[in-house]
Amino acid sequence: MPVSAIPSAAELLRFAPETLLTVVGVILMLLEPFTPADKKRPLAWLTLISLVAALGLCFVCEPGSAFSNLIVVDGFSTFFRVLVICVGILTVLCSMNYLWVEGHERAEYWSLIVWAVVGQCLMASANELILLFIGLECSSIATYILAGFLRDDKRNNEAALKYFLLGSFATAFLLYGVSWIYGLTGKTNLSEIRQALLNPQTAPETLLVTLAVGFLFVGLAFKVSAAPFQMWTPDVYQGAPAPVTAFMSAGPKAAAFAMFLRIFLTGFLPVGKNWEPILWVSALLTMIMGNFAALRQANIKRLLAYSSIAHAGYVMVAVTTHSEVGTAAAMFYLASYAFMNVGAFAVVTHIARKDERYVEVNDLAGLGQRQPLTAGLLTLFLLSLIGIPLTGGFFAKFYVFKAALDANFIWLTVLGLLNSALAAYYYLRIIVVMYMQPPSATTENLPPLAPGLRVAIFASAAATLFLGIFPSTVLDYAGAAAQFVK
Amino acid sequence: MNLLDIVLALPAIGFVAALLLPKDQTNLIRNFVLFVSVLTFVLSLGLIGSVLDSPAKMAFETNASWIQYPAIRYHVGIDGLSLWLVILTTFLTPICVLVSWKYIQKSVKLFYALMLLLMVGCIGVFVALDLFLFYVFWEVSLVPMYFLVGIWGHEKRIYAAVKFFLFTMAGSVLMLGAIIWLYNKSGTFDLPLLVDMMAKGRLTLGDAQNWLFLAFFIAFAIKVPLFPLHTWLPDAHGEAPTAGSVMLASVMLKLGCYGLVRICLPLFPEASHANAGWINGLAIAGIIYGALVAMVQPNMKRLVAYSSVSHLGFVVLGIFTFTQIGLDGAVYQMLNHGISTGALFILVGYVYERTHSLEIKDHGGVGTAAPWLSSAFVITALASVGLPLLNNFVGEFLVLQGVAQVNFAYTVLAALGVIFSAVYMLWMVQRVFYGEMSDQVKHRVSDFVPREYATVVPLVIMMVWMGVYSGSFLPPITASNAQTLVMEHSNAR
């Protein structure tokens, strides 16, 4: 087909954010040897500017498909692209001071972030299993390295190694599932797979399809840290540098859920009844394991890691419904979770200081008196994580459980709601320490907020409040976008 | 934007403004918050006229869209049932601000800002007519109280604060589930519309009614609190600073009672009737249990706290008689309890500020050292006991009469609670205010200062007024309750 050999300008524009970021990533690597060690800051600015430019490009391109239907730009992919790029921007803001303090200000960090974002954008917009896999690997490999970025640090190394080994297993499962699907249907394009499943003449054995879906589920569940494949999360989140943990808990997770929704709803909705029970059980287990384990954590990064598992459970509840309302609820949840969680981790980054010495919950003692503003904003993020009204986290839970009741999952809703009440306990503990315990020596010599962190925390707080007071702007968009993945 | 919106918005704006004030200007902050709360109180008095004209209908209604889909509306209004509860809130908040004037010295700004936020939450619950909005205010009122107990409370404050939060949260998530279920079934969160749909037969809940009722009921019963869900209350009340105890006992417990009357009765009439038996049983158990436990409390605050468990049992009992007179008594009793228990907590707080002890055994002869304080306490204690011509008598009498129409045995058992209340209250008065002065009391206790008169005198006036001439307050309550019972009967088919 010589006509389509050269893609049209519109098609190239649809892939422009990824292209731009890939090129910037390469440029950053090339610049690294030529910048003196004490003049690395401009590289961070370059990263920031290019991410903002990519954000702009997401809005410029018109909806449609590109490269023989490998990529689709629709409301769904734009939503997730914008989300992961925003997370990227916030991560860069959180990391600037952190890397300087740790003495690891290097361009590799920035290019890895940028490439991880490219991978996540691809996961959001690809409509084809192989490309989805490439996006996932691109994002994962960059994140593996980021997790171990401080290479002299023992915990960093442990985190990176664990993440890499277990992650490779999971992706292998995913790839195995993809190959099964290809063997069964002869297709890798999700829309075509759906057609093949719907057509009684070409539809393969349901049992085999369900097995293949099971393999895909294993791979994806690992990436979103859903039970029973959540074991790696606490260790990796605890060991990785704090800004990277912020990034991992928001960006790759949102993109992996985008992929989850795309694969299960676009490709395998016809066999929805078969995978629904798997997701049902997984959602419930994820919530319960995350929340119960979080109850007794003393390390705040580990606590937030378990909380992140629990939140993945709530999103799984929305995915389980496999309805448009559920998809919209999941999208809204991921957006508000991204902001409140990055905000919380940004405060943790601020508290941790050099070598992350202060990451126990008790290290926050008396923060409410020492730095009322920081403490107030962390309280806002925590209240949002609990799900108190007028924060994004509340509407996120509300929409998820509304979708679940719509789909008649009454028990899942009741158990999920009770879980969210239980979760209040461990978030409250952090508030207790901040406000109700006398200031300790740890908070006494806490430096003021670094400018980058300050911007990141304020922006996250503004987004959390905005989503809590005017949720309809985002939800309407998500609702309109949800129809594209059906 | 009508007067009710202003009453709701003023403390909300005050909350944000107070947070922006410089934190070392403590006097400025106190005066500012006092000004905002007094202004809100004065404005709220303006609500009375229109409500008295037609108490069974919603006055000052505002119904504006907040979120398009799902259709969540800012729908507020006030009628005879909510009128006095709103005014109770606006009346007590400035008093609490004054009470805390000297006592609160730590993080002053945060404390006073949270008082205003608490005011917004409580008023909001009483006036919200959209179930979703109701839930939002319900949760909003929870957060400031959690901080009030946790930061400024006594020794076991953290335990008490967390327990309070988790109990309420556990109940309210179930309520949220029920609210969503109702929306999915009916397509609206609007309470009057839901009641109307049920009356016209356009909405039938069928078997689900019982579950929905229970979901709401448990959330409210935890807040009331109904025995045996009351265990958070002695801790929270006992550990809270004075202002926190007052707002908790006088206003926040009423949120639960109010929810029972406003939501459970009209929306789930059959389930309410079906469950009334065991609910009344628990209410009576609470009345007697609360009184018995209060008798043996060595700590004054915990004694008053357990007396609340006992008194609130009367309210629940009155509501679940489904009689006009019982319901009137219950609502009136909510107000009475707000005034007299609020006053008790304030007076106990004043004693504590002087002697730095809440233990009854550390006191004795306080009356000799501080005669006015003592007189105020005795009047309040007698009001709480239910002496005729003081407020609680009216409420308890009405409730007992309502109960007698349903089941006379209940009346006898509940009346036991009245007798017990005289025992524990008067015994405490005797041990704390009469007898020999201890050294501690002699050196430390002085009588009221003007600020303290300003907090206690209005409350004593209200006790007498509500006891002698209940006609000033009861008619709108009666009219609105009559309306509730009509809805309740017409929906119960």
HADDOCK unambig.tbl for C-alpha pairs under 7 A between the chains (distance, minus, plus):
assign (segid A and resid 388 and name CA) (segid B and resid 139 and name CA) 6.49 0.50 0.50
assign (segid A and resid 389 and name CA) (segid B and resid 136 and name CA) 5.38 0.50 0.50
assign (segid A and resid 389 and name CA) (segid B and resid 139 and name CA) 6.59 0.50 0.50
assign (segid A and resid 389 and name CA) (segid B and resid 140 and name CA) 6.80 0.50 0.50
assign (segid A and resid 402 and name CA) (segid B and resid 180 and name CA) 5.87 0.50 0.50
assign (segid A and resid 405 and name CA) (segid B and resid 181 and name CA) 6.55 0.50 0.50
assign (segid A and resid 406 and name CA) (segid B and resid 184 and name CA) 6.38 0.50 0.50
assign (segid A and resid 414 and name CA) (segid B and resid 177 and name CA) 7.00 0.50 0.50
assign (segid A and resid 417 and name CA) (segid B and resid 173 and name CA) 5.68 0.50 0.50
assign (segid A and resid 417 and name CA) (segid B and resid 174 and name CA) 6.89 0.50 0.50
assign (segid A and resid 418 and name CA) (segid B and resid 170 and name CA) 6.47 0.50 0.50
assign (segid A and resid 418 and name CA) (segid B and resid 173 and name CA) 6.77 0.50 0.50
assign (segid A and resid 421 and name CA) (segid B and resid 166 and name CA) 6.82 0.50 0.50
assign (segid A and resid 421 and name CA) (segid B and resid 169 and name CA) 5.62 0.50 0.50
assign (segid A and resid 421 and name CA) (segid B and resid 170 and name CA) 5.24 0.50 0.50
assign (segid A and resid 421 and name CA) (segid B and resid 173 and name CA) 6.73 0.50 0.50
assign (segid A and resid 424 and name CA) (segid B and resid 166 and name CA) 6.97 0.50 0.50
assign (segid A and resid 425 and name CA) (segid B and resid 166 and name CA) 6.88 0.50 0.50
assign (segid A and resid 432 and name CA) (segid B and resid 158 and name CA) 6.98 0.50 0.50
assign (segid A and resid 435 and name CA) (segid B and resid 151 and name CA) 6.43 0.50 0.50
assign (segid A and resid 436 and name CA) (segid B and resid 150 and name CA) 6.07 0.50 0.50
assign (segid A and resid 436 and name CA) (segid B and resid 151 and name CA) 4.90 0.50 0.50
assign (segid A and resid 472 and name CA) (segid B and resid 67 and name CA) 5.83 0.50 0.50
assign (segid A and resid 472 and name CA) (segid B and resid 68 and name CA) 6.60 0.50 0.50
assign (segid A and resid 472 and name CA) (segid B and resid 69 and name CA) 6.87 0.50 0.50
